[in-house]
Amino acid sequence: MKHNKVGSVMTTEVVRAEYGTPFKEVARLLGGHRISGLPVVDEDDQVIGVVSETDLMIRQAETPDPLEPKRRFRFAVVSRDARKRAVKAKARTAGQLMSEPPVTVHADDTIVEAARTMARHHIERLPVLDEEHRLVGIVTRRDLLQVFLRPDAEIRGEVIDEVLIRALWLPPRSIDVSVVEGVVTLSGHMERKSETEIAVSMTRQIDGVVAVVGKLTYRLDDSHLQPDEQALHGVTDDWLRKL
């Protein structure tokens, strides 16, 4: 089944920095372009890290206040995070400020995969790489949300073509498919219970689908059949193994 790729929604004009880009220039880039972060690249355009507003905030927060009394005794920095903060407190370049290793995606990754990566790492933007791991774009949460702007008619057409015709080998009008605000309703009568489950499962995976309402009935409950018996049902067996 087709999924929209990251390359179809990413921004190709990427604001970037190099390892030696000065601290103030990084701040100007973020502020001037109104962005929350930017990738740091090497001479081969490969991403080596990411600088965010948070990194700059740490730099400022950890800078000693000249009016604050100095502590007589200071404990050694032992934790990894503490060491990183100590380095960033003295950072003068993007390379010293950046967080590494960078979290990235590839242009051929699906929008779903990119969204999961963002959610897992609690970040708002991802550098996009090509096959040779070079920077080719940037994708943000807002970019990924474009998938939910797909017209209902376009979603309906994909359900009919990809699910009913290509996967289940059914006539296009054998099942009623309606889509309202991204919510797909499947109504009709099918031969087997397993086919109704496949129809709902595949429809749920289509880009832009918010929810699926299954109003499908069936003649044969084949959920109790053994794998050898299910094999007689052709495409049904293949999909049951994936559910």
Stockholm file with secondary structure:
# STOCKHOLM 1.0

chainA/1-243         MKHNKVGSVMTTEVVRAEYGTPFKEVARLLGGHRISGLPVVDEDDQVIGVVSETDLMIRQAETPDPLEPKRRFRFAVVSRDARKRAVKAKARTAGQLMSEPPVTVHADDTIVEAARTMARHHIERLPVLDEEHRLVGIVTRRDLLQVFLRPDAEIRGEVIDEVLIRALWLPPRSIDVSVVEGVVTLSGHMERKSETEIAVSMTRQIDGVVAVVGKLTYRLDDSHLQPDEQALHGVTDDWLRKL
#=GR chainA/1-243 SS CCCCBGGGTCBSSCCCEETTCBHHHHHHHHHHHTCSEEEEECTTSBEEEEEEHHHHHHHHHTSCCTTSCCCSCCCCCCSHHHHHHHHHHTCCBHHHHCBSSCCCEETTSBHHHHHHHHHHHTCSEEEEECTTSBEEEEEEHHHHGGGGGCCHHHHHHHIIIIIIIIITCCCTTSSEEEEETTEEEEEEEEEEHHHHHHHHHHHHTSTTCCEEEEEEEEEECCTTCCHHHHGGGTHHHHHHTTC
#=GC SS_cons         CCCCBGGGTCBSSCCCEETTCBHHHHHHHHHHHTCSEEEEECTTSBEEEEEEHHHHHHHHHTSCCTTSCCCSCCCCCCSHHHHHHHHHHTCCBHHHHCBSSCCCEETTSBHHHHHHHHHHHTCSEEEEECTTSBEEEEEEHHHHGGGGGCCHHHHHHHIIIIIIIIITCCCTTSSEEEEETTEEEEEEEEEEHHHHHHHHHHHHTSTTCCEEEEEEEEEECCTTCCHHHHGGGTHHHHHHTTC
//
